[in-house]
């Protein structure tokens, strides 16, 4: 497959993620859309790295995946804490993290 196909797919996935972050109000779905955007960027990095014949893009993807894993762990901990105190994960209804 040509490089353009991978980049078009990556742009499409990134756009879906951005639209999901802007439209949705559920915190878990927003985190999933952020993960979709990170994976779209990873796809672009790997495709360009493969096209250039270098491993630098794939190494960068490993670091992005590590940051994404940390983001998920911290984000889910915050969501659980907010739900425990306010009984909702709707971002419109949560206006403060004060306990």
mmCIF file as gemmi writes it, N, C-alpha and C atoms, coordinates in Angstrom:
data_model
loop_
_atom_site.group_PDB
_atom_site.id
_atom_site.type_symbol
_atom_site.label_atom_id
_atom_site.label_alt_id
_atom_site.label_comp_id
_atom_site.label_asym_id
_atom_site.label_entity_id
_atom_site.label_seq_id
_atom_site.pdbx_PDB_ins_code
_atom_site.Cartn_x
_atom_site.Cartn_y
_atom_site.Cartn_z
_atom_site.occupancy
_atom_site.B_iso_or_equiv
_atom_site.pdbx_formal_charge
_atom_site.auth_seq_id
_atom_site.auth_asym_id
_atom_site.pdbx_PDB_model_num
ATOM 1 N N . UNK Axp A 1 ? 0.843 -1.184 0 1 0 ? 1 A 1
ATOM 2 C CA . UNK Axp A 1 ? 0 0 0 1 0 ? 1 A 1
ATOM 3 C C . UNK Axp A 1 ? 0.885 1.243 0 1 0 ? 1 A 1
ATOM 4 N N . UNK Axp A 2 ? 0.443 2.273 -0.683 1 0 ? 2 A 1
ATOM 5 C CA . UNK Axp A 2 ? 1.252 3.494 -0.707 1 0 ? 2 A 1
ATOM 6 C C . UNK Axp A 2 ? 1.165 4.26 0.617 1 0 ? 2 A 1
ATOM 7 N N . UNK Axp A 3 ? 2.131 5.11 0.831 1 0 ? 3 A 1
ATOM 8 C CA . UNK Axp A 3 ? 2.201 5.9 2.062 1 0 ? 3 A 1
ATOM 9 C C . UNK Axp A 3 ? 0.964 6.782 2.22 1 0 ? 3 A 1
ATOM 10 N N . UNK Axp A 4 ? 0.453 7.295 1.125 1 0 ? 4 A 1
ATOM 11 C CA . UNK Axp A 4 ? -0.701 8.196 1.19 1 0 ? 4 A 1
ATOM 12 C C . UNK Axp A 4 ? -1.917 7.521 1.814 1 0 ? 4 A 1
ATOM 13 N N . UNK Axp A 5 ? -2.096 6.244 1.568 1 0 ? 5 A 1
ATOM 14 C CA . UNK Axp A 5 ? -3.238 5.516 2.147 1 0 ? 5 A 1
ATOM 15 C C . UNK Axp A 5 ? -3.152 5.493 3.668 1 0 ? 5 A 1
ATOM 16 N N . UNK Axp A 6 ? -1.958 5.228 4.177 1 0 ? 6 A 1
ATOM 17 C CA . UNK Axp A 6 ? -1.776 5.209 5.627 1 0 ? 6 A 1
ATOM 18 C C . UNK Axp A 6 ? -1.987 6.603 6.231 1 0 ? 6 A 1
ATOM 19 N N . UNK Axp A 7 ? -1.496 7.618 5.548 1 0 ? 7 A 1
ATOM 20 C CA . UNK Axp A 7 ? -1.636 8.971 6.075 1 0 ? 7 A 1
ATOM 21 C C . UNK Axp A 7 ? -3.084 9.451 6.013 1 0 ? 7 A 1
ATOM 22 N N . UNK Axp A 8 ? -3.809 9.053 4.992 1 0 ? 8 A 1
ATOM 23 C CA . UNK Axp A 8 ? -5.231 9.406 4.913 1 0 ? 8 A 1
ATOM 24 C C . UNK Axp A 8 ? -6.009 8.71 6.026 1 0 ? 8 A 1
ATOM 25 N N . UNK Axp A 9 ? -5.718 7.438 6.265 1 0 ? 9 A 1
ATOM 26 C CA . UNK Axp A 9 ? -6.367 6.721 7.362 1 0 ? 9 A 1
ATOM 27 C C . UNK Axp A 9 ? -6.026 7.358 8.704 1 0 ? 9 A 1
ATOM 28 N N . UNK Axp A 10 ? -4.774 7.737 8.872 1 0 ? 10 A 1
ATOM 29 C CA . UNK Axp A 10 ? -4.356 8.389 10.108 1 0 ? 10 A 1
ATOM 30 C C . UNK Axp A 10 ? -5.084 9.709 10.305 1 0 ? 10 A 1
ATOM 31 N N . UNK Axp A 11 ? -5.199 10.505 9.248 1 0 ? 11 A 1
ATOM 32 C CA . UNK Axp A 11 ? -5.908 11.781 9.344 1 0 ? 11 A 1
ATOM 33 C C . UNK Axp A 11 ? -7.384 11.573 9.647 1 0 ? 11 A 1
ATOM 34 N N . UNK Axp A 12 ? -7.989 10.555 9.061 1 0 ? 12 A 1
ATOM 35 C CA . UNK Axp A 12 ? -9.39 10.247 9.318 1 0 ? 12 A 1
ATOM 36 C C . UNK Axp A 12 ? -9.608 9.848 10.779 1 0 ? 12 A 1
ATOM 37 N N . UNK Axp A 13 ? -8.746 8.983 11.3 1 0 ? 13 A 1
ATOM 38 C CA . UNK Axp A 13 ? -8.855 8.575 12.707 1 0 ? 13 A 1
ATOM 39 C C . UNK Axp A 13 ? -8.638 9.752 13.645 1 0 ? 13 A 1
ATOM 40 N N . UNK Axp A 14 ? -7.677 10.609 13.315 1 0 ? 14 A 1
ATOM 41 C CA . UNK Axp A 14 ? -7.414 11.782 14.153 1 0 ? 14 A 1
ATOM 42 C C . UNK Axp A 14 ? -8.614 12.721 14.143 1 0 ? 14 A 1
ATOM 43 N N . UNK Axp A 15 ? -9.235 12.902 12.987 1 0 ? 15 A 1
ATOM 44 C CA . UNK Axp A 15 ? -10.405 13.766 12.882 1 0 ? 15 A 1
ATOM 45 C C . UNK Axp A 15 ? -11.583 13.212 13.682 1 0 ? 15 A 1
ATOM 46 N N . UNK Axp A 16 ? -11.777 11.913 13.622 1 0 ? 16 A 1
ATOM 47 C CA . UNK Axp A 16 ? -12.839 11.292 14.423 1 0 ? 16 A 1
ATOM 48 C C . UNK Axp A 16 ? -12.578 11.517 15.909 1 0 ? 16 A 1
ATOM 49 N N . UNK Axp A 17 ? -11.331 11.4 16.327 1 0 ? 17 A 1
ATOM 50 C CA . UNK Axp A 17 ? -10.981 11.643 17.718 1 0 ? 17 A 1
ATOM 51 C C . UNK Axp A 17 ? -11.224 13.079 18.144 1 0 ? 17 A 1
ATOM 52 N N . UNK Axp A 18 ? -10.861 14.034 17.303 1 0 ? 18 A 1
ATOM 53 C CA . UNK Axp A 18 ? -11.082 15.448 17.631 1 0 ? 18 A 1
ATOM 54 C C . UNK Axp A 18 ? -12.569 15.755 17.727 1 0 ? 18 A 1
ATOM 55 N N . UNK Axp A 19 ? -13.345 15.237 16.79 1 0 ? 19 A 1
ATOM 56 C CA . UNK Axp A 19 ? -14.794 15.458 16.826 1 0 ? 19 A 1
ATOM 57 C C . UNK Axp A 19 ? -15.388 14.844 18.091 1 0 ? 19 A 1
ATOM 58 N N . UNK Axp A 20 ? -14.906 13.658 18.47 1 0 ? 20 A 1
ATOM 59 C CA . UNK Axp A 20 ? -15.4 13.021 19.689 1 0 ? 20 A 1
ATOM 60 C C . UNK Axp A 20 ? -15.079 13.825 20.935 1 0 ? 20 A 1
ATOM 61 N N . UNK Axp A 21 ? -13.892 14.412 20.987 1 0 ? 21 A 1
ATOM 62 C CA . UNK Axp A 21 ? -13.527 15.228 22.149 1 0 ? 21 A 1
ATOM 63 C C . UNK Axp A 21 ? -14.386 16.485 22.207 1 0 ? 21 A 1
ATOM 64 N N . UNK Axp A 22 ? -14.656 17.078 21.066 1 0 ? 22 A 1
ATOM 65 C CA . UNK Axp A 22 ? -15.423 18.323 21.052 1 0 ? 22 A 1
ATOM 66 C C . UNK Axp A 22 ? -16.915 18.125 21.283 1 0 ? 22 A 1
ATOM 67 N N . UNK Axp A 23 ? -17.462 16.986 20.858 1 0 ? 23 A 1
ATOM 68 C CA . UNK Axp A 23 ? -18.913 16.787 20.922 1 0 ? 23 A 1
ATOM 69 C C . UNK Axp A 23 ? -19.347 16.065 22.194 1 0 ? 23 A 1
ATOM 70 N N . UNK Axp A 24 ? -18.635 15.043 22.587 1 0 ? 24 A 1
ATOM 71 C CA . UNK Axp A 24 ? -19.073 14.208 23.714 1 0 ? 24 A 1
ATOM 72 C C . UNK Axp A 24 ? -18.877 14.908 25.047 1 0 ? 24 A 1
ATOM 73 N N . UNK Axp A 25 ? -19.669 14.527 26.028 1 0 ? 25 A 1
ATOM 74 C CA . UNK Axp A 25 ? -19.587 15.089 27.373 1 0 ? 25 A 1
ATOM 75 C C . UNK Axp A 25 ? -19.231 14.043 28.414 1 0 ? 25 A 1
ATOM 76 N N . UNK Axp A 26 ? -19.156 12.777 28.035 1 0 ? 26 A 1
ATOM 77 C CA . UNK Axp A 26 ? -18.8 11.709 28.961 1 0 ? 26 A 1
ATOM 78 C C . UNK Axp A 26 ? -17.277 11.637 29.05 1 0 ? 26 A 1
ATOM 79 N N . UNK Axp A 27 ? -16.744 11.679 30.255 1 0 ? 27 A 1
ATOM 80 C CA . UNK Axp A 27 ? -15.293 11.738 30.448 1 0 ? 27 A 1
ATOM 81 C C . UNK Axp A 27 ? -14.585 10.486 29.913 1 0 ? 27 A 1
ATOM 82 N N . UNK Axp A 28 ? -15.207 9.331 30.046 1 0 ? 28 A 1
ATOM 83 C CA . UNK Axp A 28 ? -14.57 8.102 29.568 1 0 ? 28 A 1
ATOM 84 C C . UNK Axp A 28 ? -14.49 8.105 28.043 1 0 ? 28 A 1
ATOM 85 N N . UNK Axp A 29 ? -15.533 8.56 27.385 1 0 ? 29 A 1
ATOM 86 C CA . UNK Axp A 29 ? -15.515 8.628 25.92 1 0 ? 29 A 1
ATOM 87 C C . UNK Axp A 29 ? -14.507 9.665 25.444 1 0 ? 29 A 1
ATOM 88 N N . UNK Axp A 30 ? -14.369 10.761 26.177 1 0 ? 30 A 1
ATOM 89 C CA . UNK Axp A 30 ? -13.363 11.767 25.825 1 0 ? 30 A 1
ATOM 90 C C . UNK Axp A 30 ? -11.963 11.164 25.919 1 0 ? 30 A 1
ATOM 91 N N . UNK Axp A 31 ? -11.696 10.388 26.954 1 0 ? 31 A 1
ATOM 92 C CA . UNK Axp A 31 ? -10.386 9.725 27.071 1 0 ? 31 A 1
ATOM 93 C C . UNK Axp A 31 ? -10.172 8.731 25.94 1 0 ? 31 A 1
ATOM 94 N N . UNK Axp A 32 ? -11.214 8.02 25.549 1 0 ? 32 A 1
ATOM 95 C CA . UNK Axp A 32 ? -11.075 7.081 24.429 1 0 ? 32 A 1
ATOM 96 C C . UNK Axp A 32 ? -10.779 7.822 23.128 1 0 ? 32 A 1
ATOM 97 N N . UNK Axp A 33 ? -11.382 8.978 22.943 1 0 ? 33 A 1
ATOM 98 C CA . UNK Axp A 33 ? -11.11 9.768 21.732 1 0 ? 33 A 1
ATOM 99 C C . UNK Axp A 33 ? -9.683 10.319 21.743 1 0 ? 33 A 1
ATOM 100 N N . UNK Axp A 34 ? -9.183 10.683 22.902 1 0 ? 34 A 1
ATOM 101 C CA . UNK Axp A 34 ? -7.785 11.126 22.999 1 0 ? 34 A 1
ATOM 102 C C . UNK Axp A 34 ? -6.857 9.971 22.652 1 0 ? 34 A 1
ATOM 103 N N . UNK Axp A 35 ? -7.177 8.781 23.113 1 0 ? 35 A 1
ATOM 104 C CA . UNK Axp A 35 ? -6.38 7.6 22.752 1 0 ? 35 A 1
ATOM 105 C C . UNK Axp A 35 ? -6.434 7.332 21.253 1 0 ? 35 A 1
ATOM 106 N N . UNK Axp A 36 ? -7.602 7.544 20.646 1 0 ? 36 A 1
ATOM 107 C CA . UNK Axp A 36 ? -7.732 7.379 19.199 1 0 ? 36 A 1
ATOM 108 C C . UNK Axp A 36 ? -6.833 8.366 18.46 1 0 ? 36 A 1
ATOM 109 N N . UNK Axp A 37 ? -6.754 9.594 18.954 1 0 ? 37 A 1
ATOM 110 C CA . UNK Axp A 37 ? -5.88 10.584 18.326 1 0 ? 37 A 1
ATOM 111 C C . UNK Axp A 37 ? -4.415 10.201 18.479 1 0 ? 37 A 1
ATOM 112 N N . UNK Axp A 38 ? -4.041 9.693 19.644 1 0 ? 38 A 1
ATOM 113 C CA . UNK Axp A 38 ? -2.653 9.251 19.836 1 0 ? 38 A 1
ATOM 114 C C . UNK Axp A 38 ? -2.317 8.081 18.92 1 0 ? 38 A 1
ATOM 115 N N . UNK Axp A 39 ? -3.24 7.157 18.765 1 0 ? 39 A 1
ATOM 116 C CA . UNK Axp A 39 ? -2.993 6.02 17.882 1 0 ? 39 A 1
ATOM 117 C C . UNK Axp A 39 ? -2.941 6.444 16.418 1 0 ? 39 A 1
ATOM 118 N N . UNK Axp A 40 ? -3.701 7.463 16.039 1 0 ? 40 A 1
ATOM 119 C CA . UNK Axp A 40 ? -3.617 7.98 14.673 1 0 ? 40 A 1
ATOM 120 C C . UNK Axp A 40 ? -2.243 8.585 14.422 1 0 ? 40 A 1
ATOM 121 N N . UNK Axp A 41 ? -1.729 9.302 15.4 1 0 ? 41 A 1
ATOM 122 C CA . UNK Axp A 41 ? -0.374 9.848 15.26 1 0 ? 41 A 1
ATOM 123 C C . UNK Axp A 41 ? 0.655 8.724 15.199 1 0 ? 41 A 1
ATOM 124 N N . UNK Axp A 42 ? 0.462 7.679 15.993 1 0 ? 42 A 1
ATOM 125 C CA . UNK Axp A 42 ? 1.374 6.526 15.954 1 0 ? 42 A 1
ATOM 126 C C . UNK Axp A 42 ? 1.366 5.861 14.583 1 0 ? 42 A 1
ATOM 127 N N . UNK Axp A 43 ? 0.186 5.733 13.978 1 0 ? 43 A 1
ATOM 128 C CA . UNK Axp A 43 ? 0.094 5.148 12.648 1 0 ? 43 A 1
ATOM 129 C C . UNK Axp A 43 ? 0.873 5.978 11.637 1 0 ? 43 A 1
ATOM 130 N N . UNK Axp A 44 ? 0.76 7.291 11.734 1 0 ? 44 A 1
ATOM 131 C CA . UNK Axp A 44 ? 1.503 8.161 10.817 1 0 ? 44 A 1
ATOM 132 C C . UNK Axp A 44 ? 3.011 8.024 11.04 1 0 ? 44 A 1
ATOM 133 N N . UNK Axp A 45 ? 3.436 7.964 12.292 1 0 ? 45 A 1
ATOM 134 C CA . UNK Axp A 45 ? 4.868 7.808 12.586 1 0 ? 45 A 1
ATOM 135 C C . UNK Axp A 45 ? 5.421 6.506 12.013 1 0 ? 45 A 1
ATOM 136 N N . UNK Axp A 46 ? 4.688 5.42 12.216 1 0 ? 46 A 1
ATOM 137 C CA . UNK Axp A 46 ? 5.152 4.116 11.741 1 0 ? 46 A 1
ATOM 138 C C . UNK Axp A 46 ? 5.164 4.076 10.213 1 0 ? 46 A 1
ATOM 139 N N . UNK Axp A 47 ? 4.145 4.644 9.576 1 0 ? 47 A 1
ATOM 140 C CA . UNK Axp A 47 ? 4.08 4.627 8.114 1 0 ? 47 A 1
ATOM 141 C C . UNK Axp A 47 ? 5.226 5.43 7.51 1 0 ? 47 A 1
ATOM 142 N N . UNK Axp A 48 ? 5.48 6.6 8.064 1 0 ? 48 A 1
ATOM 143 C CA . UNK Axp A 48 ? 6.575 7.42 7.535 1 0 ? 48 A 1
ATOM 144 C C . UNK Axp A 48 ? 7.912 6.766 7.825 1 0 ? 48 A 1
ATOM 145 N N . UNK Axp A 49 ? 8.057 6.184 8.999 1 0 ? 49 A 1
ATOM 146 C CA . UNK Axp A 49 ? 9.299 5.498 9.349 1 0 ? 49 A 1
ATOM 147 C C . UNK Axp A 49 ? 9.561 4.33 8.405 1 0 ? 49 A 1
ATOM 148 N N . UNK Axp A 50 ? 8.516 3.58 8.098 1 0 ? 50 A 1
ATOM 149 C CA . UNK Axp A 50 ? 8.659 2.447 7.178 1 0 ? 50 A 1
ATOM 150 C C . UNK Axp A 50 ? 9.007 2.928 5.775 1 0 ? 50 A 1
ATOM 151 N N . UNK Axp A 51 ? 8.403 4.027 5.367 1 0 ? 51 A 1
ATOM 152 C CA . UNK Axp A 51 ? 8.665 4.563 4.039 1 0 ? 51 A 1
ATOM 153 C C . UNK Axp A 51 ? 10.103 5.071 3.909 1 0 ? 51 A 1
ATOM 154 N N . UNK Axp A 52 ? 10.619 5.664 4.968 1 0 ? 52 A 1
ATOM 155 C CA . UNK Axp A 52 ? 11.987 6.189 4.944 1 0 ? 52 A 1
ATOM 156 C C . UNK Axp A 52 ? 13.031 5.113 5.253 1 0 ? 52 A 1
ATOM 157 N N . UNK Axp A 53 ? 12.602 3.99 5.774 1 0 ? 53 A 1
ATOM 158 C CA . UNK Axp A 53 ? 13.53 2.911 6.096 1 0 ? 53 A 1
ATOM 159 C C . UNK Axp A 53 ? 14.327 3.156 7.364 1 0 ? 53 A 1
ATOM 160 N N . UNK Axp A 54 ? 13.781 3.969 8.259 1 0 ? 54 A 1
ATOM 161 C CA . UNK Axp A 54 ? 14.446 4.265 9.529 1 0 ? 54 A 1
ATOM 162 C C . UNK Axp A 54 ? 13.614 3.724 10.683 1 0 ? 54 A 1
ATOM 163 N N . UNK Axp A 55 ? 14.252 3.568 11.831 1 0 ? 55 A 1
ATOM 164 C CA . UNK Axp A 55 ? 13.547 3.055 13.001 1 0 ? 55 A 1
ATOM 165 C C . UNK Axp A 55 ? 13.18 4.16 13.982 1 0 ? 55 A 1
ATOM 166 N N . UNK Axp A 56 ? 13.502 5.397 13.671 1 0 ? 56 A 1
ATOM 167 C CA . UNK Axp A 56 ? 13.268 6.484 14.623 1 0 ? 56 A 1
ATOM 168 C C . UNK Axp A 56 ? 11.776 6.7 14.887 1 0 ? 56 A 1
ATOM 169 N N . UNK Axp A 57 ? 10.943 6.564 13.87 1 0 ? 57 A 1
ATOM 170 C CA . UNK Axp A 57 ? 9.501 6.722 14.068 1 0 ? 57 A 1
ATOM 171 C C . UNK Axp A 57 ? 8.936 5.64 14.954 1 0 ? 57 A 1
ATOM 172 N N . UNK Axp A 58 ? 9.42 4.42 14.807 1 0 ? 58 A 1
ATOM 173 C CA . UNK Axp A 58 ? 8.932 3.316 15.634 1 0 ? 58 A 1
ATOM 174 C C . UNK Axp A 58 ? 9.389 3.466 17.08 1 0 ? 58 A 1
ATOM 175 N N . UNK Axp A 59 ? 10.576 3.993 17.277 1 0 ? 59 A 1
ATOM 176 C CA . UNK Axp A 59 ? 11.056 4.242 18.642 1 0 ? 59 A 1
ATOM 177 C C . UNK Axp A 59 ? 10.204 5.327 19.294 1 0 ? 59 A 1
ATOM 178 N N . UNK Axp A 60 ? 9.868 6.354 18.521 1 0 ? 60 A 1
ATOM 179 C CA . UNK Axp A 60 ? 9.024 7.422 19.044 1 0 ? 60 A 1
ATOM 180 C C . UNK Axp A 60 ? 7.649 6.893 19.427 1 0 ? 60 A 1
ATOM 181 N N . UNK Axp A 61 ? 7.123 5.941 18.668 1 0 ? 61 A 1
ATOM 182 C CA . UNK Axp A 61 ? 5.82 5.336 18.969 1 0 ? 61 A 1
ATOM 183 C C . UNK Axp A 61 ? 5.854 4.632 20.322 1 0 ? 61 A 1
ATOM 184 N N . UNK Axp A 62 ? 6.949 3.993 20.644 1 0 ? 62 A 1
ATOM 185 C CA . UNK Axp A 62 ? 7.069 3.321 21.948 1 0 ? 62 A 1
ATOM 186 C C . UNK Axp A 62 ? 6.946 4.334 23.08 1 0 ? 62 A 1
ATOM 187 N N . UNK Axp A 63 ? 7.582 5.5 22.924 1 0 ? 63 A 1
ATOM 188 C CA . UNK Axp A 63 ? 7.476 6.538 23.952 1 0 ? 63 A 1
ATOM 189 C C . UNK Axp A 63 ? 6.048 7.091 24.031 1 0 ? 63 A 1
ATOM 190 N N . UNK Axp A 64 ? 5.395 7.273 22.907 1 0 ? 64 A 1
ATOM 191 C CA . UNK Axp A 64 ? 4.014 7.762 22.909 1 0 ? 64 A 1
ATOM 192 C C . UNK Axp A 64 ? 3.102 6.755 23.597 1 0 ? 64 A 1
ATOM 193 N N . UNK Axp A 65 ? 3.324 5.469 23.359 1 0 ? 65 A 1
ATOM 194 C CA . UNK Axp A 65 ? 2.505 4.44 24.01 1 0 ? 65 A 1
ATOM 195 C C . UNK Axp A 65 ? 2.722 4.429 25.519 1 0 ? 65 A 1
ATOM 196 N N . UNK Axp A 66 ? 3.943 4.678 25.965 1 0 ? 66 A 1
ATOM 197 C CA . UNK Axp A 66 ? 4.208 4.738 27.4 1 0 ? 66 A 1
ATOM 198 C C . UNK Axp A 66 ? 3.503 5.933 28.035 1 0 ? 66 A 1
ATOM 199 N N . UNK Axp A 67 ? 3.536 7.074 27.372 1 0 ? 67 A 1
ATOM 200 C CA . UNK Axp A 67 ? 2.842 8.251 27.882 1 0 ? 67 A 1
ATOM 201 C C . UNK Axp A 67 ? 1.334 8.019 27.881 1 0 ? 67 A 1
ATOM 202 N N . UNK Axp A 68 ? 0.814 7.361 26.854 1 0 ? 68 A 1
ATOM 203 C CA . UNK Axp A 68 ? -0.621 7.071 26.787 1 0 ? 68 A 1
ATOM 204 C C . UNK Axp A 68 ? -1.049 6.142 27.921 1 0 ? 68 A 1
ATOM 205 N N . UNK Axp A 69 ? -0.221 5.169 28.247 1 0 ? 69 A 1
ATOM 206 C CA . UNK Axp A 69 ? -0.553 4.259 29.347 1 0 ? 69 A 1
ATOM 207 C C . UNK Axp A 69 ? -0.593 5.01 30.68 1 0 ? 69 A 1
ATOM 208 N N . UNK Axp A 70 ? 0.349 5.912 30.886 1 0 ? 70 A 1
ATOM 209 C CA . UNK Axp A 70 ? 0.353 6.705 32.114 1 0 ? 70 A 1
ATOM 210 C C . UNK Axp A 70 ? -0.858 7.633 32.151 1 0 ? 70 A 1
ATOM 211 N N . UNK Axp A 71 ? -1.205 8.203 31.009 1 0 ? 71 A 1
ATOM 212 C CA . UNK Axp A 71 ? -2.354 9.1 30.932 1 0 ? 71 A 1
ATOM 213 C C . UNK Axp A 71 ? -3.643 8.359 31.264 1 0 ? 71 A 1
ATOM 214 N N . UNK Axp A 72 ? -3.777 7.15 30.787 1 0 ? 72 A 1
ATOM 215 C CA . UNK Axp A 72 ? -4.974 6.356 31.074 1 0 ? 72 A 1
ATOM 216 C C . UNK Axp A 72 ? -5.053 6.029 32.561 1 0 ? 72 A 1
ATOM 217 N N . UNK Axp A 73 ? -3.951 5.652 33.15 1 0 ? 73 A 1
ATOM 218 C CA . UNK Axp A 73 ? -3.96 5.305 34.576 1 0 ? 73 A 1
ATOM 219 C C . UNK Axp A 73 ? -4.35 6.506 35.433 1 0 ? 73 A 1
ATOM 220 N N . UNK Axp A 74 ? -3.768 7.647 35.16 1 0 ? 74 A 1
ATOM 221 C CA . UNK Axp A 74 ? -4.076 8.845 35.95 1 0 ? 74 A 1
ATOM 222 C C . UNK Axp A 74 ? -5.486 9.336 35.64 1 0 ? 74 A 1
ATOM 223 N N . UNK Axp A 75 ? -5.867 9.332 34.371 1 0 ? 75 A 1
ATOM 224 C CA . UNK Axp A 75 ? -7.196 9.79 33.989 1 0 ? 75 A 1
ATOM 225 C C . UNK Axp A 75 ? -8.299 8.955 34.604 1 0 ? 75 A 1
ATOM 226 N N . UNK Axp A 76 ? -8.136 7.642 34.588 1 0 ? 76 A 1
ATOM 227 C CA . UNK Axp A 76 ? -9.163 6.782 35.19 1 0 ? 76 A 1
ATOM 228 C C . UNK Axp A 76 ? -9.222 6.952 36.703 1 0 ? 76 A 1
ATOM 229 N N . UNK Axp A 77 ? -8.09 7.2 37.333 1 0 ? 77 A 1
ATOM 230 C CA . UNK Axp A 77 ? -8.094 7.458 38.775 1 0 ? 77 A 1
ATOM 231 C C . UNK Axp A 77 ? -8.858 8.744 39.087 1 0 ? 77 A 1
ATOM 232 N N . UNK Axp A 78 ? -8.674 9.763 38.271 1 0 ? 78 A 1
ATOM 233 C CA . UNK Axp A 78 ? -9.407 11.012 38.47 1 0 ? 78 A 1
ATOM 234 C C . UNK Axp A 78 ? -10.896 10.796 38.236 1 0 ? 78 A 1
ATOM 235 N N . UNK Axp A 79 ? -11.251 10.056 37.201 1 0 ? 79 A 1
ATOM 236 C CA . UNK Axp A 79 ? -12.662 9.796 36.908 1 0 ? 79 A 1
ATOM 237 C C . UNK Axp A 79 ? -13.323 9.036 38.053 1 0 ? 79 A 1
ATOM 238 N N . UNK Axp A 80 ? -12.654 8.022 38.592 1 0 ? 80 A 1
ATOM 239 C CA . UNK Axp A 80 ? -13.207 7.256 39.707 1 0 ? 80 A 1
ATOM 240 C C . UNK Axp A 80 ? -13.391 8.151 40.926 1 0 ? 80 A 1
ATOM 241 N N . UNK Axp A 81 ? -12.42 9.014 41.189 1 0 ? 81 A 1
ATOM 242 C CA . UNK Axp A 81 ? -12.523 9.922 42.335 1 0 ? 81 A 1
ATOM 243 C C . UNK Axp A 81 ? -13.674 10.913 42.17 1 0 ? 81 A 1
ATOM 244 N N . UNK Axp A 82 ? -13.815 11.475 40.982 1 0 ? 82 A 1
ATOM 245 C CA . UNK Axp A 82 ? -14.914 12.416 40.73 1 0 ? 82 A 1
ATOM 246 C C . UNK Axp A 82 ? -16.254 11.704 40.83 1 0 ? 82 A 1
ATOM 247 N N . UNK Axp A 83 ? -16.352 10.501 40.29 1 0 ? 83 A 1
ATOM 248 C CA . UNK Axp A 83 ? -17.614 9.763 40.359 1 0 ? 83 A 1
ATOM 249 C C . UNK Axp A 83 ? -17.972 9.423 41.797 1 0 ? 83 A 1
ATOM 250 N N . UNK Axp A 84 ? -16.963 9.105 42.598 1 0 ? 84 A 1
ATOM 251 C CA . UNK Axp A 84 ? -17.215 8.757 43.989 1 0 ? 84 A 1
ATOM 252 C C . UNK Axp A 84 ? -17.779 9.946 44.768 1 0 ? 84 A 1
ATOM 253 N N . UNK Axp A 85 ? -17.324 11.143 44.434 1 0 ? 85 A 1
ATOM 254 C CA . UNK Axp A 85 ? -17.769 12.322 45.174 1 0 ? 85 A 1
ATOM 255 C C . UNK Axp A 85 ? -19.017 12.971 44.59 1 0 ? 85 A 1
ATOM 256 N N . UNK Axp A 86 ? -19.182 12.944 43.256 1 0 ? 86 A 1
ATOM 257 C CA . UNK Axp A 86 ? -20.288 13.69 42.653 1 0 ? 86 A 1
ATOM 258 C C . UNK Axp A 86 ? -21.302 12.802 41.935 1 0 ? 86 A 1
ATOM 259 N N . UNK Axp A 87 ? -21.089 11.499 41.869 1 0 ? 87 A 1
ATOM 260 C CA . UNK Axp A 87 ? -22.009 10.539 41.262 1 0 ? 87 A 1
ATOM 261 C C . UNK Axp A 87 ? -22.29 10.814 39.787 1 0 ? 87 A 1
ATOM 262 N N . UNK Axp A 88 ? -21.358 11.436 39.077 1 0 ? 88 A 1
ATOM 263 C CA . UNK Axp A 88 ? -21.5 11.674 37.646 1 0 ? 88 A 1
ATOM 264 C C . UNK Axp A 88 ? -20.114 11.77 37.007 1 0 ? 88 A 1
ATOM 265 N N . UNK Axp A 89 ? -20.051 11.402 35.731 1 0 ? 89 A 1
ATOM 266 C CA . UNK Axp A 89 ? -18.812 11.603 34.986 1 0 ? 89 A 1
ATOM 267 C C . UNK Axp A 89 ? -19.054 12.502 33.777 1 0 ? 89 A 1
ATOM 268 N N . UNK Axp A 90 ? -20.196 13.186 33.779 1 0 ? 90 A 1
ATOM 269 C CA . UNK Axp A 90 ? -20.513 14.136 32.725 1 0 ? 90 A 1
ATOM 270 C C . UNK Axp A 90 ? -19.694 15.402 32.968 1 0 ? 90 A 1
ATOM 271 N N . UNK Axp A 91 ? -18.889 15.802 31.992 1 0 ? 91 A 1
ATOM 272 C CA . UNK Axp A 91 ? -17.98 16.932 32.216 1 0 ? 91 A 1
ATOM 273 C C . UNK Axp A 91 ? -18.719 18.262 32.328 1 0 ? 91 A 1
ATOM 274 N N . UNK Axp A 92 ? -19.944 18.34 31.846 1 0 ? 92 A 1
ATOM 275 C CA . UNK Axp A 92 ? -20.72 19.58 32.022 1 0 ? 92 A 1
ATOM 276 C C . UNK Axp A 92 ? -21.176 19.762 33.458 1 0 ? 92 A 1
ATOM 277 N N . UNK Axp A 93 ? -21.407 18.679 34.151 1 0 ? 93 A 1
ATOM 278 C CA . UNK Axp A 93 ? -21.903 18.757 35.526 1 0 ? 93 A 1
ATOM 279 C C . UNK Axp A 93 ? -20.79 18.819 36.559 1 0 ? 93 A 1
ATOM 280 N N . UNK Axp A 94 ? -19.576 18.492 36.169 1 0 ? 94 A 1
ATOM 281 C CA . UNK Axp A 94 ? -18.45 18.519 37.1 1 0 ? 94 A 1
ATOM 282 C C . UNK Axp A 94 ? -17.705 19.82 36.855 1 0 ? 94 A 1
ATOM 283 N N . UNK Axp A 95 ? -17.757 20.726 37.839 1 0 ? 95 A 1
ATOM 284 C CA . UNK Axp A 95 ? -17.107 22.014 37.67 1 0 ? 95 A 1
ATOM 285 C C . UNK Axp A 95 ? -15.96 22.254 38.633 1 0 ? 95 A 1
ATOM 286 N N . UNK Axp A 96 ? -15.71 21.308 39.522 1 0 ? 96 A 1
ATOM 287 C CA . UNK Axp A 96 ? -14.653 21.494 40.495 1 0 ? 96 A 1
ATOM 288 C C . UNK Axp A 96 ? -14.168 20.132 40.974 1 0 ? 96 A 1
ATOM 289 N N . UNK Axp A 97 ? -12.899 20.06 41.329 1 0 ? 97 A 1
ATOM 290 C CA . UNK Axp A 97 ? -12.341 18.821 41.872 1 0 ? 97 A 1
ATOM 291 C C . UNK Axp A 97 ? -12.198 18.9 43.39 1 0 ? 97 A 1
ATOM 292 N N . UNK Axp A 98 ? -12.81 19.908 44.021 1 0 ? 98 A 1
ATOM 293 C CA . UNK Axp A 98 ? -12.757 20.034 45.471 1 0 ? 98 A 1
ATOM 294 C C . UNK Axp A 98 ? -13.584 18.912 46.102 1 0 ? 98 A 1
ATOM 295 N N . UNK Axp A 99 ? -13.081 18.331 47.164 1 0 ? 99 A 1
ATOM 296 C CA . UNK Axp A 99 ? -13.798 17.251 47.835 1 0 ? 99 A 1
ATOM 297 C C . UNK Axp A 99 ? -14.717 17.799 48.822 1 0 ? 99 A 1
